[in-house]
Amino acid sequence: MACTSAPGVSGAGSSKLLVNRRRQNGNPVIKYIRNVPYEYVPDIRADFEAGSSCGIFYLTLKWHKLHPGYLETRFTESGNYPLNILLVVVNVEEPRFLLKDLNLFCYRTRWTFVLSYTVEEAAEYIENIKLAENKSAVTALQDSHKRQMQKEAGASKTAGDSRKEQLHSALGFLSSIRSVNSSDAQRLIGTFGSIQNIAKASADDLAMCPGLGPFVLPNDEIIFFTIDHCLLSVSESVFILCCETRPRRKPFTFCMSDVPENANVYCPGTASKKAGKASACAGCPNQNACASGATDPRVDPDIPLIVDRLRQVKHKILVLSGKGGVGKSTVTSTLARAFATNSQRQIAVLDIDICGPSQPRMFGVEGESVHNSADGWSPIYVADNLCLMSIGFLFDNRNDAVVWRGPRKNAMITQFLRDVDWGSLDFLLIDTPPGTSDEHISVVQMLLQTGPIDGALIVTTPQEVSLLDVRKEVNFCHKTKVPVIGVVENMSQYVCPCCNHASELFPSTTGGAKAMCQEMGLKLLAQLPMDPRIAKSLDSGEDFFDTNAESTLAKAYVELAANISDTLDK
């Protein structure tokens, strides 16, 4: 029987959930509403009406993406519910910008914002909201009858039993929220003492507890998930998950209780169907475990061994470039030599350019082979305080092509980190191939699980074609939580080897690396000139600093090494 109340206001005594027939007929969420009675009505403003005071407006992100003006239309027709709930189902790959828009809409209109990731979860929220609306009268009758029976029987529960029942009920309520598991609920109750105190707690207090923490947005705002409540009677309240946008004051590293602490930004959570498969999972150390179906990422058995190998490495630096041919390997080898000019430092270079290893030739040790001892693989020593490891040492013929897929590359990089006897090092420079390929993801996954990475050194040239890919490389670092130490602009100008006169080599059309660093808030560590003598030194495997120590380029590399040391030691 359809409800005959005015639009937007159902009968105050209605015990059923009212469903908007015109808008929600055929909605798959309906078949999962099993714990509360419902009926279709044609004349309510909301999609679902949980009593006279609460209107629920249902929206999927896919629909919002196709019809961005739909929600504003619903707002103008929303009627006069004291409590308006926007129930959103996340069903798109990259939801963060859509969620930001919806969050700002709710903040502006004072609507309550509730997120779900499946229609089953959305149905559970609808049921809980309706059950909470009916809870006051039903609970009062049950409690009265229960107290009368206890009085007649002369039985009374101890304070401890009563406390256990209350605690069990509170934990059950809190853990019904998707982002709060039972452990989080226990910590919340242990911290605040009661649900009422949780509802009264400030956002800052709640942010310090897992489960009700913030979801970080890409700009200077965060969404705070808190608990709101509306009074139904003197003794009963309904508590609802809601959110609001506030300025970011300090960095947070957690989002939901099923998001590992070392996960990437925008992690969908280990319980999500997209765990390990979403674009945000690229480069995450937990990607393989999540994609395999394990809800709790397992520790890779190689990780403790890698931790042991790298425990005496003071600084680990990735050398990256978005574009090939910008001189990344040249910068890696020459920078390592610049560090090694200080005899008190121990330097190592790891060449993980699996398909194109060039470091053995640049260091003049191309014909060497790796020695396997009881302590593991011994790196090849170029000088007393400078060593190198590369796949180039593992092949008999230097012209052999490496035709490997991702898993085999990953295994090789793991073996370099796990089996090489690195010893005590001040700097470990890791030379990578251009772009963001399997090698990058593998080494970042391994290093992040063994401890912090000091950062990435990004090499570019002044042309916009190169800078375009550098921006992507910076984005990769942000997604994988690798700090960017700074940018090195290679071949910024040409220096004549005869007179040391400098002239522009590659004219920049957009201001070069300097303008890009200002735009992206990065540090420009050095602008290295082009000196033809560096190519001759690298081809012959000679130390550039032995023969050209007074050149402009040699001095620039020494200054670059000093800048990096100062940056990392701060």
N, C-alpha and C positions, 0 to 999 in steps of 0.2 A: 504494500500500500504506500503510495507516494506521500511525501510530507507536504502539507499545505501551508507551511509558514512562509513569511515574507522572504524575498531573496536576501541571502546573506545572513539570515537569522533563523535558525531552526528552532523547533520546539524545545523549551528549556528542559523538559523531562524526557527527551528522546534518548533511548538506550542503545540505539543502533548508530553505526557509522553511516553517514549519508554520502552517497557517491553521485557526482554530476553525470547524469546519463548521456547528455549531449557530447561532453568532452572526453569522458573516460570509458565509454562503452567499448570493449575490446582491448583495453589496456592490459598487458600481461601481468601487471602487478596485482590485479584483482584476484587471480586464482591462487595467490599465495597468502591472501588474507583469510586465515582459517580460525583464529582465536577470538574474533569479535563478530557479532552479527552486523550485517550491512544491508542497505537497500538503495536502489537507484531512484533518484528524484530529478525532476527536470528544472527546478527553479532555485538552485543555490548558486552563489557567486563563486565559491571555491570549487576545487576539484574533489576534495574530500572535506566533510564537515564533522569535527569531533566535538559535538556539543555547540551551544550557542556562542561560546567565547573563542573558538579556535577554528580557523580555516586553513586547510593544507592545500598548497598550490604545487602541482607535480610538474617537473620539467626534466627532460634529458638534455645533456650537453649537445648531442647531435642535432636535436630540434632547435636549440637555441642558436647553434652555429648557422643553420639554414634560415632561421627566422629571428634575427636579432631584435626586431621591434615587437615581438609577441609579448614579452614580459611587461613592457610598459603598458600595452593594451590591457593586460590582465590586472595591472595595478590600478588603472583608472576604473575598473569594474569590480574591484575587490570588496566593496561594501564596507561595513563598519565592524569587522571582527576585532575584539580587543587584542587577539594574538593571531598574527599571520605567519605561517611557516612556509618557506620555500624549500621543498624537498627535491633535491637534484640528484639524478643518476648520472654518474661519470661513465660515458661510453665512447670516448674519443681517445686517440693516441696521445695528443699533447694538450692536456686540459688546463695548464696553468694560466694562460691569458684569459680564457673563458671564465675560469673560476674567479680571477681577479675582477672581471667586469661584474659578475653576479654578486661578489662580495661587496663591491662598492654600491651596487644597487640596493642591497639589503641594509647596508650602513646608512644610506640616504633615506630609505623609506621606513627604517626601524623594523623591518621584517627579520624573522629568525631564519638563519641559513643552516640547513641540515644536508650533509653529503652522504650519499650511499654509492656503492660500487657495483651493486647488482640489484635486480628488481626484487629478489627475495629479501635483501637487506632493507630495501625501501618499504616493502610490505610489513616487515617487522617493526620499523619505526612508526608506521601508521597505526599498527595494532597497539603499540606501547603508549602512544599519545592518547588513543581512545580509551584504553584501559585506565590510564591515569585520570582521565576526565571522570570516569565512573567510580573511581576508587574511594572517594570520600564517603558516600552513603553506604556502599557495600561493606567497606572495611569497618565502619562504625557499628553496623548491625552484627557482623561476625564477632568483633571484639566484645560487644556487650553480651552476646549469647555465651561466648567463651568464658568471660569473667563470671557470669551467673552459674555456669556449670561447675567451674572451679570452686566457687564459694559453697555451693551445695555439697560438693564432694569433700570439702574441707582440705582441698589440695592447693598448694601454691608452689610456684616454681621458684627456685633459688635465683638470687640476683645474677649468679654466673650463667645459669641456663638462659635466663632472659637476655642477658648481654650477648650470648652466643647466637640466639635467634635474631636479635637486632642486627648483629654484625653480618650474619649470613644473608639477611634480606638486603642490607646496604651493599654488600659485595655483589649480590646478584643484580641489583639495579645498575650499579656503576659498570659492571662488565658487560651489560647489554649494549653499551656504546661500542661501536666497532673498534675504535682506536684505543680502547682501554681493556687490557686483559686482566686476569684475576690477580696477578702480581702487582700491576699498577693500581688496581682497586684497593688492595691491602695497604699499599704505601700511602694512597690518598687518605684512607680512613685513619691510618696510623699517624699521619701528619696533622690532619685537621680535626679528627675526633668524631665527626658526624657529617651527614650529607648537608645539613643546614649550614654548618660552618664552611663546607666546600662552596656552597652557593654564595655565601657572603664574602669569600676570600677574594682578594684583589687578583687582577690578571698577572701581576708580577709574582705573587705567591704561587699561583697555579702553574705558571711557566716553569717553575723549579721542579715540578713533578712530572714524570713521564706520563704519556697518554693524553694529557690535556695541554700539551706544549704547542709551540707555534709552527706554522708551515711557512717557510721562507719564500718570499716572492723575489723576482729578479731585480726589482728596484728597491727603494728605501722604505718599503712597507712590509709588514708581516700580518698574517691573519692569526688572531688569537682565538683558539677554540676554548670556550669556557662553558660553565653551566648556568643557565638562566632558570628562573622559576616564576610561576604565576600562582597566586593564592586562590584555592578553591573553597576553603573554609578556614575556620580559625586554626584547625590542627593539621590540615592536609595541604600539601603543595605538589605541583607537577614540576619536575626538573627536566629541562630540555637542553640538548646540545645546541649551542649557538656560537656565532663568531662575530668579530669586528676587526676593522683595520686600524692599526696604530703605527706610528713611526718606529722604525727599527732603531733601537738604542744600543744593542750589543749583539754580536753574532751568536746564533744558536746552531747546534749541531744535531738536533733531533727533531723529528716530525711526529711520527706515530710510534706506537709501541712495537709494531712489527717491522720497523725500519732499522737495520743495523746501524751502529754508531759510525762505521767507516763507509757508509753507503754514499752514492752520488747524490747531488741535489736533485729534487723531483723524483726520488725513488718511489715506485708504486707500492712498495711493501712486499715482504716475503709471502704474504698470504694472497696476493693478487694473482689473477690468471696471467697477467702480463709480466710477472716476476722473471727477470733475466732475459726478457724478450723486447721490452720497450726500448725506445731510442735513448731514454735517460739511463739505461743500464750499461751502455757502452763504456768500457774501461773500468767498471766497478769491480773491486776484488771479489765480490760475492756472486758475480754474474753466472758463472758455471754452476755453482751450487743451487742458485735459485732456479735456473733454467731446467735443471735436472729433476725438479719437483720437490727438493728438500725444503721444508718450510723454515728450517733453521740452518743457515749456511754453515757447513762443516769446515773445520780447519784443514787445509791442505797438509798432508803429511810431510811435504817438502819444506813447509814454512819454518818449522823449528830448526831445520838444518841450515836454511838460508840465514835465519837470524843469527845462528852461531858463527857463520862465515863472515857476516857483515858487522858483527858487534864492535869491531875495532875500527870501522870506517867512520871518520868524523863527518865528512860532507859527501853527499851523493847528489850529483848534478846531471840532469838530462840535457843534451844538446839537440835541439829540434829545429826543423825548418819546414815551412809549408810547401815550398817549391824546391825541386831539385836543381843543382847547378849553382847555388848561391854561395858555396864555399863552406858548408857546414863541417865537413870532415877536415878541411884545411884549418878552420877555426879550432876544432877540437884538438887536433894534434899540436898546433902551434901554441895554443893556450896551455896545454899540458907541459910543453917545453918551457913556457914562461913561468909556470908554477915551479917547475923543477930547477929553475935558476937559483932558487933558495935551497941549498943542500940540506937544510934541516927538515924539509918537507918530504913526505912520501906520496907519490902520485901514481895513479893507475888509470888506464883507459880500457873500457870495455866496448868493443865494436859489435853492435847487434844489427848492423846492416847485413842481414843474412845473405841476401841475393847479390850484393855488391860490396864486399869488404875491401876497403882501400887503406886501412890503417897500417897493415904490415908493410906495404910499399912505402908509405909516407915516413915510417920510422926506420926504414932500412933493414928490416928483419924478415923479409919476405920468404926466405928459404928455411926459416926455423920451424921446428915442430914441437908440439907440447909434450912435456915429460909428466908421466903419471906416477906419483909417489904415494907413500902411505898416507900423506897428509892431503892428497887430492891432486888436481891438475896444478902444475906450476906455471904461472904466467911467464911470458917472455920478457926479460929485462933489457931495456934499451940503454939505460944508465943505472947507476947505483941506486937512485931514488925514483926511477920511472920504469913502469912495467906495462905490458899490453897483453890483452887476450882477444882473439878474433877467430871466427870460423875459418879464416884464410889459412890458419896453421894446421887445420885438420884434413886438408886435401893434398894428395901427392902432386896433382897437376893444377897449377894456379888458374888454368883456363877452363876448368870444369865448371859447368853451369849448375847452379842450385835451383832445382825445380821442385820446390816444396810447398805444400799447403799449410794453412794456419796451424793445425795441431802439431806438426813436426817442428815448425819454427818455435812454437811455444815451448816444446820439450827441450830444444837446443838452448833457449834463453834460460830456462829453469836450470839446466845443467851448468851453464856458465856461473850462475849465482850460487848454486848449491855445492858444486864440486871444485871450483877454483880456490886455491889457498891464497886469499888476498892479503892476509896478515894485517898489520897496522898501517892505515892509510890516513892521510890528511884530506885528500880529494880523490874521489872516484868519478871520472868523467865518462858518461855513457853516450857514445856516438850512435845515432839512430838514422834510419832511412828517412827520406822526405815523406811528408804527409802524415796521416794518422792511420796506420795499418796494424796488422796483427802484432808486429814487434812492439809497437808503442803500448798497445793494450796489455800485452803479456808482462812487459817489464814494469809497468805502472801497477798492475794487479799484485805482482810479487812484492815490489818494494813497499807498497802501502800496507801490506799485511805484516811486514817485518819492522815497521817503524816509519817515522816521517821522512819524506823526501825534501831535501833542502830547497829544491826548485828546479825550474827549467830555464835554460838559456836559449833564446830564440834568435836564429840568424836569418837575416834578410839582405836584400840589395835595395837600392833607392827606387827602382821602378814600381809602379802601381800594380803590375802583374804579379810581382813577388809579394807585395804588401797585402794583396787580396787574400792570398793563402795564409799569410801570417795571422791575419784576423781569425781565420778558422782554427789555426793552431792554438791561439790564445783561448778560444772558446772551448777547445778540447781540454786544455789545462784547467779551466774553470769547472767543467763538468766532472773531471776526474779528481778534483781537489788537489791539483799539483800547483804550488805557488810559482809564479813567474818572477824569476830573479831580475830579468831585464832583457832588453833587445840589443843585439849587435848588428849594426849596419856595415856589411862587408862591401868592399870595392866602392866605397863612397866617393873616391876620387883617384886619379892616376898620379903617381909620384915618379918623376923621372929618376932613374938610377944614377944618372951622371951628375945632375945639378940639384936634385931633390925638389925641383919645381912641381907644384901640385896643380892639376887641372881637372875639370869635371869629366868624369868618364861616362856615367849613365845619367843624363838629365832627368830629374824627378818632375813629374807633372802634378803631383798632389802634395808636395812638401817633404817627401821621403819619410824615413823612419821617425824623424824628429816630430813631424806633424802627427803621425799615427800614434806615437807614444803619448803625446799631449791629449789626443782624442780619447784614448783608451785608458789613460791613467797609469801608464807603464813607465819604467825607468829606462832611458837610453844610456846603456853602459859605455858604448864606444862606437866611433865611426872609423873603421879601418880602411886605410888607403890601399890601392892596388899597386903592388910592387912586383915586376916580372921575376925578380930574383927568388921570390917565395916558391914559384912553380918549379924552378930549377932545383931548389933545395929539397922539395918534397919528392920530385921524381927520382932524385939520387939518394934519398933517405938520409940526407945530412941535416944537422941541427942548424937552423936558420940563424940562431943567436951566436953560433961560433964564428960565422963569417960576416954577419951583418948586424952586429950588436948595436951599432950607432945609427942604423937606418931609422927613418920615420916610422916604418911599420913595426920594427922590433920594439921601439919605445912605446908605441900604441898598445902592443900586446902586453907589455909589462904593466902599463897603466891599467889595462883591462883586468889583469889578474889581481892587481891591488884593489880595484873597485869591487870585484866579486868577493874578495876576502873581507873587506870592510863591511859589505852588505850582509854577509852571512854571520859575521861576528857580532853584529849589533843585537 
